[in-house]
Amino acid sequence: MQIVEMIQTSRSNAIRAVNAELVNLYWNVGAYVSHKLKQSEWGDKTVSELAKFIKETYPDIKGFERRNIYRMIQFYDSYALEEFVSPT
């Protein structure tokens, strides 16, 4: 049925858009924290304090524990210098 196809297509598009925005968020957080650490503006303990601050101040924001923030940094650091070529 055509309506069901429209619903399914829109749902798939919404999921892709959300996933793309999450990747963008994780990239930006990783870049920000990575730069702060590399410029010696922040010490390693600051990441733990940031995670604690987010958890205590914004308990509805999930997924920004210390380990996950370090994964965001690793994600950024792993791909920041890579050149991505569009497959055409």
PASEBA-1860 file (N, C-alpha, C; in nm, 3 decimals):
! residues 88
1> MQIVEMIQ> 0.085/-0.117/0.000/0.000/0.000/0.000/0.090/0.124/0.000 ~ 0.056/0.222/-0.079/0.139/0.340/-0.099/0.156/0.422/0.029 ~ 0.053/0.433/0.110/0.062/0.511/0.234/0.162/0.447/0.330 ~ 0.159/0.317/0.342/0.252/0.246/0.429/0.395/0.268/0.380 ~ 0.416/0.266/0.251/0.549/0.292/0.195/0.595/0.433/0.229 ~ 0.504/0.530/0.220/0.539/0.669/0.255/0.577/0.679/0.402 ~ 0.503/0.612/0.488/0.533/0.613/0.632/0.668/0.551/0.658 ~ 0.693/0.435/0.598/0.820/0.366/0.618/0.938/0.447/0.563
9> TSRSNAIR> 0.921/0.508/0.450/1.026/0.591/0.392/1.057/0.710/0.482 ~ 0.952/0.775/0.532/0.973/0.890/0.621/1.039/0.849/0.751 ~ 1.000/0.737/0.805/1.065/0.688/0.928/1.212/0.659/0.904 ~ 1.242/0.595/0.793/1.382/0.565/0.761/1.462/0.694/0.743 ~ 1.404/0.791/0.677/1.471/0.920/0.658/1.496/0.989/0.791 ~ 1.399/0.983/0.881/1.413/1.045/1.013/1.525/0.977/1.093 ~ 1.530/0.846/1.088/1.635/0.772/1.160/1.772/0.808/1.106 ~ 1.785/0.816/0.973/1.914/0.855/0.914/1.953/0.996/0.955
17> AVNAELVN> 1.857/1.087/0.958/1.886/1.225/0.998/1.931/1.233/1.143 ~ 1.865/1.159/1.230/1.903/1.157/1.372/2.042/1.097/1.387 ~ 2.069/0.987/1.319/2.201/0.925/1.329/2.310/1.019/1.278 ~ 2.284/1.088/1.169/2.382/1.183/1.115/2.409/1.294/1.215 ~ 2.305/1.342/1.280/2.322/1.450/1.378/2.397/1.401/1.501 ~ 2.374/1.278/1.544/2.448/1.222/1.656/2.596/1.207/1.624 ~ 2.626/1.160/1.504/2.766/1.149/1.462/2.830/1.287/1.463 ~ 2.759/1.386/1.412/2.808/1.524/1.412/2.832/1.574/1.554
25> LYWNVGAY> 2.742/1.545/1.645/2.757/1.585/1.785/2.881/1.519/1.846 ~ 2.895/1.389/1.828/3.009/1.317/1.886/3.140/1.368/1.827 ~ 3.141/1.399/1.698/3.260/1.454/1.633/3.296/1.589/1.696 ~ 3.196/1.676/1.711/3.221/1.810/1.766/3.265/1.806/1.911 ~ 3.204/1.721/1.991/3.245/1.708/2.131/3.388/1.653/2.136 ~ 3.415/1.551/2.057/3.549/1.494/2.053/3.653/1.596/2.010 ~ 3.620/1.676/1.911/3.713/1.779/1.862/3.738/1.884/1.970 ~ 3.633/1.929/2.034/3.646/2.034/2.136/3.733/1.987/2.252
33> VSHKLKQS> 3.701/1.871/2.305/3.775/1.820/2.421/3.918/1.785/2.381 ~ 3.935/1.725/2.264/4.069/1.690/2.217/4.157/1.814/2.207 ~ 4.105/1.920/2.150/4.183/2.044/2.137/4.218/2.103/2.273 ~ 4.123/2.098/2.364/4.149/2.151/2.499/4.259/2.070/2.568 ~ 4.257/1.939/2.552/4.359/1.855/2.614/4.495/1.877/2.549 ~ 4.498/1.888/2.417/4.625/1.905/2.346/4.687/2.042/2.369 ~ 4.605/2.142/2.393/4.656/2.277/2.417/4.691/2.297/2.563 ~ 4.685/2.191/2.640/4.715/2.193/2.783/4.626/2.289/2.861
41> EWGDKTVS> 4.509/2.318/2.806/4.413/2.399/2.880/4.341/2.313/2.985 ~ 4.330/2.185/2.954/4.262/2.092/3.043/4.356/1.978/3.074 ~ 4.348/1.929/3.198/4.418/1.807/3.235/4.328/1.687/3.214 ~ 4.384/1.568/3.224/4.306/1.446/3.203/4.191/1.435/3.302 ~ 4.209/1.486/3.422/4.104/1.477/3.523/3.982/1.561/3.484 ~ 4.002/1.658/3.399/3.893/1.747/3.358/3.783/1.670/3.285 ~ 3.820/1.568/3.211/3.720/1.489/3.139/3.628/1.420/3.239 ~ 3.684/1.366/3.346/3.603/1.303/3.450/3.513/1.407/3.516
49> ELAKFIKE> 3.567/1.524/3.541/3.488/1.631/3.602/3.377/1.678/3.509 ~ 3.405/1.686/3.381/3.303/1.723/3.282/3.190/1.622/3.281 ~ 3.225/1.494/3.279/3.123/1.388/3.279/3.039/1.396/3.405 ~ 3.103/1.420/3.518/3.031/1.431/3.645/2.939/1.554/3.643 ~ 2.990/1.665/3.592/2.910/1.787/3.584/2.785/1.766/3.499 ~ 2.802/1.705/3.383/2.687/1.680/3.295/2.586/1.590/3.363 ~ 2.635/1.485/3.428/2.545/1.390/3.494/2.467/1.455/3.608 ~ 2.535/1.537/3.688/2.470/1.597/3.804/2.384/1.718/3.768
57> TYPDIKGF> 2.428/1.797/3.672/2.358/1.919/3.639/2.246/1.897/3.538 ~ 2.268/1.803/3.448/2.171/1.772/3.343/2.143/1.622/3.342 ~ 2.073/1.571/3.441/2.054/1.425/3.452/1.976/1.365/3.335 ~ 1.905/1.447/3.259/1.831/1.394/3.145/1.920/1.373/3.022 ~ 2.041/1.427/3.025/2.135/1.407/2.915/2.214/1.280/2.944 ~ 2.195/1.181/2.859/2.257/1.050/2.878/2.369/1.029/2.775 ~ 2.462/0.942/2.808/2.563/0.900/2.713/2.692/0.980/2.717 ~ 2.708/1.065/2.817/2.828/1.147/2.825/2.908/1.116/2.951
65> ERRNIYRM> 2.919/0.986/2.978/3.005/0.941/3.086/3.149/0.955/3.040 ~ 3.241/0.947/3.134/3.384/0.963/3.106/3.430/0.875/2.990 ~ 3.394/0.748/2.996/3.436/0.653/2.893/3.384/0.695/2.755 ~ 3.260/0.739/2.749/3.204/0.779/2.620/3.268/0.906/2.567 ~ 3.299/0.999/2.655/3.367/1.121/2.611/3.504/1.085/2.553 ~ 3.575/0.994/2.619/3.704/0.951/2.564/3.687/0.880/2.429 ~ 3.578/0.809/2.410/3.551/0.747/2.280/3.526/0.853/2.173 ~ 3.460/0.962/2.212/3.437/1.072/2.118/3.570/1.136/2.078
73> IQFYDSYA> 3.658/1.151/2.177/3.792/1.204/2.148/3.866/1.110/2.054 ~ 3.859/0.982/2.083/3.926/0.882/1.999/3.869/0.884/1.857 ~ 3.739/0.895/1.845/3.673/0.903/1.714/3.726/1.023/1.637 ~ 3.729/1.138/1.702/3.779/1.258/1.636/3.927/1.242/1.598 ~ 4.008/1.201/1.694/4.152/1.189/1.669/4.184/1.087/1.559 ~ 4.103/0.983/1.550/4.128/0.879/1.451/4.101/0.925/1.308 ~ 4.004/1.014/1.293/3.962/1.051/1.158/3.985/1.198/1.123 ~ 4.036/1.277/1.213/4.052/1.420/1.188/4.144/1.450/1.070
81> LEEFVSPT> 4.246/1.370/1.051/4.342/1.398/0.945/4.316/1.317/0.818 ~ 4.215/1.234/0.821/4.182/1.151/0.705/4.114/1.235/0.598 ~ 4.146/1.206/0.475/4.076/1.269/0.364/3.970/1.170/0.316 ~ 3.848/1.218/0.313/3.740/1.132/0.268/3.707/1.166/0.123 ~ 3.702/1.064/0.041/3.673/1.083/-0.099/3.534/1.028/-0.124 ~ 3.453/1.109/-0.188/3.317/1.067/-0.220/3.319/0.964/-0.332 ~ 3.250/0.851/-0.311/3.245/0.751/-0.418/3.149/0.797/-0.528 ~ 3.204/0.829/-0.644/3.119/0.874/-0.754/3.140/0.792/-0.878
END
